[in-house]
């Protein structure tokens, strides 16, 4: 079963936790724009895997992206 994150969900992030392969992470680019992606590794290549299948994987370049924290919990609100 694939995890799902939808607009309005609340994610709890641990900024001190080391990110591992397949973790969901919050990453920021050089302009401090943040996004939620899944961290994957293919051979020696680290990629940020988007949850939306319309978008392609992004190669992680340490100088371009910073991991803000690892998602440790998801909460859902019912309005």
Order of alpha helices (4+ residues) and beta strands (2+ residues): beta-beta-beta-beta-beta-beta
